[in-house]
Amino acid sequence: MDRFSLGTYFFDEPTPEERESIWTAQFRRYPSVDPKQERPNDDHWTGRDIAKCVRLSYKFNKPLVEVAAKIVPLCLSDPENLERMRQKAHNRFLS
């Protein structure tokens, strides 16, 4: 029997509204990071990219826009793999 049997999921790029929710959740996780500070352009960012940005801001006590300069989103670093994952997931995985 599988340990996790609730299905296989694929999460594509989050919408702007979903990214806002992810930012909010990450700020709750790292309360010393000021949620009112300027944010980087998060177009094409995944939840993992947002989490990394807030975590690095916390860890190095640097502004979000500064640490974001070190983050390369998956859609830019490996677009071919992302497209393969999308094709593989189509009609096979839950969203």
C-alpha positions in Angstrom: 0.0 0.0 0.0 1.2 3.5 -0.8 2.1 5.7 2.1 0.4 8.7 0.4 -2.6 7.6 -1.6 -4.5 10.8 -2.1 -3.3 11.2 -5.7 -0.5 12.7 -7.6 -0.5 16.5 -7.9 1.1 19.0 -10.2 1.2 22.6 -9.2 1.8 25.0 -12.1 2.8 28.7 -11.6 0.5 30.3 -9.0 -1.8 33.1 -10.0 -1.1 36.6 -8.6 -3.8 36.0 -6.0 -2.2 32.7 -5.0 1.2 34.3 -4.8 -0.2 37.0 -2.5 -1.4 34.2 -0.2 2.0 32.5 -0.3 3.8 35.8 0.6 1.4 36.2 3.6 2.0 32.7 4.8 5.8 33.1 4.5 5.7 36.4 6.4 3.8 34.6 9.2 6.6 32.0 9.2 9.3 34.7 9.6 7.6 37.5 11.6 10.8 39.6 11.8 10.6 40.1 8.0 8.6 43.3 7.3 5.7 42.5 5.0 5.3 46.2 4.2 8.7 46.5 2.5 9.1 46.7 -1.2 8.7 43.3 -2.9 10.5 42.0 -5.9 8.6 41.4 -9.2 7.3 37.8 -8.6 6.0 37.1 -12.1 6.6 33.5 -12.9 7.7 32.7 -9.3 6.6 29.5 -7.6 5.8 29.1 -4.0 9.3 27.7 -3.5 10.8 30.9 -4.9 8.7 33.1 -2.6 9.6 31.0 0.4 13.3 31.2 -0.5 13.1 34.9 -0.8 11.6 35.4 2.6 13.9 32.9 4.2 17.0 34.5 2.8 15.7 38.0 3.8 15.3 36.6 7.3 18.6 34.7 7.4 20.8 37.6 6.1 18.7 40.5 7.4 18.5 42.0 3.9 15.6 43.5 2.0 13.5 41.2 -0.1 14.5 43.0 -3.4 18.1 42.5 -2.6 17.9 38.8 -1.9 15.6 38.3 -4.9 18.4 39.3 -7.2 20.0 35.9 -6.3 16.8 33.9 -7.2 16.3 32.5 -10.7 12.8 31.1 -11.1 12.3 27.6 -12.5 10.5 29.0 -15.6 13.7 30.9 -16.5 16.3 28.4 -15.3 14.8 25.3 -16.9 11.8 26.2 -19.1 12.1 23.0 -21.2 11.8 20.8 -18.1 8.8 22.8 -16.9 7.1 22.3 -20.2 7.8 18.6 -20.1 6.3 18.5 -16.6 3.2 20.3 -17.8 2.8 17.9 -20.7 3.3 14.9 -18.4 0.8 16.2 -15.9 -1.9 17.0 -18.4 -4.9 14.7 -17.7 -2.8 12.5 -15.4 -2.3 14.4 -12.2 -4.6 16.4 -9.9 -4.2 20.1 -9.7 
